[in-house]
Structures are given as structure tokens and as C-alpha cells.
Amino acid sequence: MKLLLDENLPKKLKLDFEIHDVFTVRDMNWQGIKNGELFKLCF
């Protein structure tokens, strides 16, 4: 499963999902993008 964590969540939360592919908005350089646009970028 792929997970995208919002930019307002702690980056360390990513470590709690070791068996999944976890990315943060910061990892993807998508800071400041609204939810609808984030959804489109994910696909």
C-alpha cells in the first residue's frame, strides 16, 4: 500500500508504517498544494 502523509504531520510518523511505501508531502516537494490537487498528483 502507498501512503501519502500530509505536510502538517510529523515526519517520524513515516517510520510507523514500515511495511508500506510511505511518502510525505515534503518528500515529494508538494508543500502548499491543496488536497484536491494532491489527489490528482498521486495518480
C-alpha positions in Angstrom: 0.0 0.0 0.0 1.2 3.5 -0.8 0.6 6.2 1.8 1.0 10.0 1.5 1.3 11.9 4.7 0.2 15.4 4.9 2.7 18.2 5.5 1.4 19.0 8.9 2.1 15.5 10.3 5.4 14.7 11.9 8.0 13.2 9.5 8.8 10.5 12.1 5.2 9.1 11.7 6.5 7.6 8.4 8.6 5.1 10.5 5.4 3.6 12.0 4.4 2.2 8.6 7.5 0.1 7.7 5.7 -2.5 5.6 4.1 0.2 3.3 5.5 2.6 0.8 5.2 5.9 2.7 5.9 9.4 1.3 5.4 12.8 2.8 4.2 15.9 1.0 7.7 17.3 1.8 9.4 14.2 0.2 7.5 14.9 -3.0 8.1 18.7 -2.8 4.3 19.3 -2.9 4.1 21.7 0.1 1.2 24.2 -0.1 -0.8 22.1 -2.6 -4.4 21.7 -1.7 -6.0 18.3 -1.1 -7.8 18.0 -4.4 -4.7 18.8 -6.4 -2.6 16.4 -4.2 -5.1 13.7 -5.0 -4.6 14.3 -8.8 -0.8 14.3 -8.4 -0.9 10.9 -6.6 -2.3 9.2 -9.8 
